[in-house]
Amino acid sequence: MHRIKVVNEVSELVPILRAVDTPVKLKLLQRLSESWLTADDVGREFGKEGSKALIFFEKLKLVDTRWVAREGRRQPDKSFHSYYSTININTTAPLAEISEILSIASMEDKEYAKLEQKIYDSVGDTGRFFSDVAEELGMSATRLKGLVKRSDKLEYRGHRIERFNAPSPS
């Protein structure tokens, strides 16, 4: 099936750029576009970094899932495949916003981890409204959106930011 990911908001560029920011993520995404892989397949072929990337792809809704029965197994295994075959980027934004988004996407992991931890601590166990977090941390909406969309520990749920609970791989 041919599905198109449409990017209408500038902050959506962050996860797209981060989805291919390492050779392992790039190869994994390419493999997922060719065939269905289980979490075990990914772990064997791509190691821990691949398994972590698969969870990130699932959070970003870049992968489709289905259950497959395998010979000799009692339970079916969850398998993954690339959800989109095409990306259509159709956005216009002020230069300052695009610059901010690109800087977030390319930010050093160590620097990013500090900002991510501030947001993580701010939202707590129950999550918080987006605007409250932005105000408390003194961040623009664009900056906060970009930081959360890069995260593998945080997610948006409606108008809230919450801690991301990764689904079980099988």
N, C-alpha and C positions, 0 to 999 in steps of 0.2 A: 504494500500500500504506500502511496506517495503522500506524505504529510509535510506541511510547510510550517515552520516556526516563524511567526511574525513578531518582530521586535519593533514596538511602537514607542517605547519609552527608553530614554538614554541609559537608565540604571540597569536595564536588561542586558546591556552589553557586557557587564562585569561577569556574570556566570558563563556567558558564551566564550569570552576570552579565557576565563579560568578553566574551562572544560578541556582546553588543549594546551595548557601552559607547561606541561612536562612531556618528555618523550613517551612515558608510560601511559599517561592519559590519552595522548593522541593515538597511540597504537591500539589502546583498548577501545576507544570510540570507533576507530576504523574497523576493528574486528567485530564489534557489536553491530555495525552497519552491514556486515557480510553474513553473520549467522547468529543464532540464539546460543547464549552461554549461561551456564549456571554459576552461582557464586563460587562453587568448588572449582569449576573450570577456570574462572578468572583468577582465583587464588593460586592454582597450579601454574598458570601461564604468566601471570603478571605479579605475583607475590603480594605482600601486604599493601604496597602502594596501589596496586590494581584493585584490591578489595576495598580500600578506602575510597578510591576514585569511583567505584561502582555505587557506593552509598551516596556519594556526592551527586552523581548523575541521576540517581533515583530521586533525591531531594529536589533537584532542578527539573524533574519530569522530562529528562532527555532520553530516558529508556522506557520501553514498554515491557510488561511482564506477562508471563503465562506459566502455568504449571505443566510439567512434563513428567510422565512416568518413565522410569528407567528400569531396565532389567535387573532383577535381583534386589530391588529396593522396595520396601513396604510403602513408604510415603513418596508422593510426587515431589519433585524438586522445582523450585522457582527458577525460571530462566529469564534472561534479559536480552533485549534487542534494541537497537537505536530506534527511537520513536520518530524522529524527523529525518527526512532525506534532503531537505532544503531549508535554508534560513533566508528570510527576506527582512533586511534591515531598512526600515522606513521611519526615520525619526529626524526631527530637527530640534536643536537645542542651542542655547547660548554657548559660546566658546568656553566660558568659565565652567559650565556644567560638564561639558564633554571633557575638558581638561581634568576636572576633578574625578570623573569616572575612570578615565584612562590611568590616572595616577593611583587610584585604588586597585585597579586590576593588575598593575605592575608593581605595586608596593612590595617591599621586602617582607618575607614571612614574619620575621621577628618584630618588625614595626607594626605589621597588621595584627599580630597576636595580642599586642598590648591594647589596641583599640577594640578588638573583638572581646577581650576579657572585660573591659569597661562596660560594654553593652550587655554582655552576658550577666555580669553582676547586677547591673541596673534593672534588667527585666525580672530577675529572681525566678523562683520556681513556678509562679503562676502567670508570668508574662505581663506586659504593660502596653498601653496604647502608644502607638508610634510617636505621636506629637509630644507626649509626656517625656519619652526617652530623648527625643531630639532636643527639647527644651532643657532638660536636666544636664545633658552632656554638651550643650552649646554647639550643636551640629546643624548644618543645613539639612533639609529633607533629602536632597540629592545625595549628600555624603552618607547619611545614615542608611538610605536605601541601598547604595552601592556596597557599603560595608556588610550589611546583613545578607545581601545576595551572594557575596563572596564566601560567606561563612558556611562551615559544615557543622556548626554548633547552634546556629540560630535560624529561624524561619519566620516568614510572615503568615499570619492567619487572620484574614480580614484586615482590620485596622490595628492589629496587635502584633507585637514582636514576642515570640516565645522561644524557649529553648527547644532545639530540634532533638526529637527522640528517634534515632535511626531505627528503621524496621529491621527485624531479624532477617539475616540473609537467606534463610530457607523456610 
